Amino acid sequence: MSFRKFLKSKVFWLNVILAVVLTLILLWLTMYALSKYTHHGEAFPTPNLTGLEQTDWKKIASDKQIDVVIRDSVYNTDYTPGSIIEQMPRTGHYIKAGRTIYVTVAAVKPEMVQLPKLTDVSLRQARVLLDSKGLKLGAVTYSPSEYNSLVLAQKLHGTSIDPGILVPRGTSIDLVVGKTMENQRTIVPDLTGYTYDAGRKILQDVSLTVGAVIYSKEVKTEEDSTNAVIWQQSPQFNRHEGVEIGHSVDLWLKLPVDSLSGNDN
């Protein structure tokens, strides 16, 4: 049989039809399998795991058929050990069964880090050394010295401490900084609207210290104190009249208006 006659034969066309049918069936089976594998149309909002203890978030993960992977642990006294501090993706994003949520949990105890040597370096360099170890710069006081901005002593809770000891990550280290005090004055900056940490850093940069800190009555939690902003200070900002180097500035703080509105809701 010639090729042209074969193309016109019933056998050829039956094979063609059979091949098309088999292809369509295979395509349908493939799409069906993919829809089952990817849970097509079964997306649901990411559950809110933040703040939940280990037994609770594990139960939700099992019920929702999702995987929870711990990517980091951070010591935080506001959370019970093993509870979730942060999650990714966040609540509200749509996910499907089988997806992974990465979380940061509260550690049982703080990570201990070695205190660096902060004396005989500048205040700016000491701040960098503290940041590199996950430590915080606490109160800065000034003492007469022939060297400006040189760290003379490092303290914890008012007691001098030696470098090399282990302290919890996040600990605030107080510094005594040298300053040539004779007839030196500086302008008190305007701190209105800044948080306590930001205001303290601004004062440190102009060789002033924080005095009394007064919070308004609506500041009740650690989170409130972090969000509170300075609304009054003493001495006040004066562009033309300065104060002596090392002078302390008293601060009054309250929650910003938008935070108060959110609490009312």
N, C-alpha and C positions, 0 to 999 in steps of 0.2 A: 504494500500500500504506500502510495506517495505521501509526502509530508502534507501537501495541500488537502488531500482526501482525509488524512488523519485529523486535521484541524476541523473538518466538517463532520466528523463522526460523532456518534452518541457517546462513545467511550471517553473521548476527550472532554466533552462538555459535562459529563457526569463527574469526571475528576476535578474539573474547574469548580463546579458547584460544591462538591464535597470539600475542596480546599478552602473555599470562601466560608462555608459553614463552620468548619473546624477553627478557622482563624477568628471568626466572631465569637465562638464559644470560648476560645482561649483568652481573648480580650476581656470578655465578660467575667470569666473566672479570676483573671488578674486584677481587674478593678474591684471585684467583690472582696478578694483577699486583702487588697490594699486598704479598703474602707474599714475592714475589721481590724487590721493591724494598726492603723492610725486613728481608730475610733472616730471616724468621720461623723461630724454633727453631734458629738458628745462632749463638747467643750463646756467647762464650768468655771466660775470665778475662783481665783486662787484663794484658798482658805486663809484666814488671819491666824497665824501661829504665834505672833509676837506676844510675849508675856506668859505663854503657856508652859507648864512644867512638863518634864520628860514623858510621864505616863500619858498626859493629855494629848500632846502633839503626835506621839507615836500612834495613838488610837485613831486620830483624825487621818493620819497618813495611811493607815491600814484601810479605813473605811473608804477613803477617796482613791485608793490604789495609786498613790503617788510615792515617790522616793524622796526622803529627806536626808541630805548629806551635810554634815557639819564641816564647814570650811575654816572656822576660826573659833576661838574661845577667848572671852574678855572678862576680866574681873570687874563686876559692877554691883555695888551694894544695894542698888534699887531692884535687883532681880534675884530670885532664888537660884542656887546652883543647878545647872542643867536646863533652865528655862531659856526660851529663845529671845534674844535681844533684837535681832534684825533678820529679815528674810529677803530672798531674791529668787523669782520675781515677787514684787510686792502685792498686797491685797488688791483685788479688782481686775488684774490681768487674767484673761481667759486661758486656761490650760486644759490638757486632756489627761486621762488616766495613763499612768506609766511615765509621766514627766517627772523631772527632778527639781526640787526646791532646795536651794543652798541657804544655810542658816548660820548665824553666829550665836553661840550660846554663852550663858554666864558661867564663868569658871568657878571651881570650888574655892580656890585661893588665888590671890594676885601673883603674877609672875614677878620673881625677884631679879633685880638688875644690880650691877655693880656701880657704886657711886664714883663718878670720875673726879679727878683732882681739879677743883675750880679756883683755887687760890693762885695768885701771881699771874693771872690772865685778866684780860679786859672783861667788863660786864657783858659786852656784846658776844665775845667768844664763849663766856660761861653759859650764856643762854643757848648758844648753838650746841654745846656739849650736853646740856640737860635735855634738849630736844632729841638729840641722837640716841639717848638712853630711854626715852619715853618718860622723862621726869619733868616736873613743872618748876618754874621760877616762882618762889614764894615772895615774902616781904624783902624789900631791899632797904637797908639802912646805911647811912653814910657816916664815916668817921674821918677826922682830920688826917691828911696824908700829903706827902709831897708828890704823890702820883695820882692823877685824875683817873677815875673809872677802873682802878685796879682792885680786884677782889682780894680782900684781906682775910676773910674768914667765911666758912660755910657752916650752916647750922640747921638742926632739925629740932623743932619744938623748943627753941631757945637754947639748945645745947650744941656746942661745937662738935662736929663729927669729922672723922678722918676719911679720906678717899679709900676706895677699895671695899668698904663694907657693903653688904647686900641690903637693899631697901625695896619695897614694893613698887612696881611700875606705876607711875602716876603720882608718886609722892612729891609734895612741894618742898623745895629746899630754899631756905632763907640765906641771903648773902649780905655780908658787910662789905661795903665798897668805899675805897678811899676817895677823898675829895679835898682839894685845896680850898678851904672855906673863906679865906680872907677877902672881904669886900666883893664877893661874887653873888650876883643876883640873877634870877631868871623869871620869865613871864609865866604866870599860872595859865595853863591852857583851858579852853572851854571844853568841858567834858560832857555837856548836856547831850543826852540821847545815846551815849555809849554804854555798853555793858560794863560790869565791874572789871572783868579781865582786860578788856580793851582800854578802859580808863587807867587801870594800874600800869599798863605797859606805856601809855602816853606819858604818865607822870615819871616813870623810870627813865624814859628817854630824855627828859629835861631835868633830871637829877632831883626830883621831888619824890615824896613818899606818901603812901595812903595813911590817913589818920583814922578817925572813927568812921564806921560804916553803919548806916541806919537804913533798915528796910521797912517799907510800909506794911501795914497789917495784912494786906491780901497776899503777901509773899509768904507761903507756908511750906513749900516743898523745895527740895534741892533743884528740881527743874525750874521752879519759879525763880529762885535766886539766880540761876544761870541766864534766864530770859529777861530779868529785871534790868531797867536802864536808869542811868543817873538823871535826876531831874533838878537836883540842887547840889551846890558845893560851897565849901568855905575854906579858904578865901575864894571869892568869885573871880571869874575871868576879868583881867584888866590889862588892856593892851599897853598902857603907858606906865603902870607901876608894878614892879616886880617884887619878888620875895627872895629871901636868902636861900642859897643852895641847900638842899636837904630838908627844907620846910615840909611839913605834913599838910595834906588836904583832906578835910572831912567830906564824906560823900553820903547823899541821900538817894535811895533807889526805890523804884516802884515798877509794877508791870506795865508794859505799853498798852495803849488803848485797845489795839486789835486783840491782844491776849485776853483782856478782861471781857471783851465781847464774846470771844470763843468760849470762855468759862461759863458765861451766862446761858449759852445754848446747851 
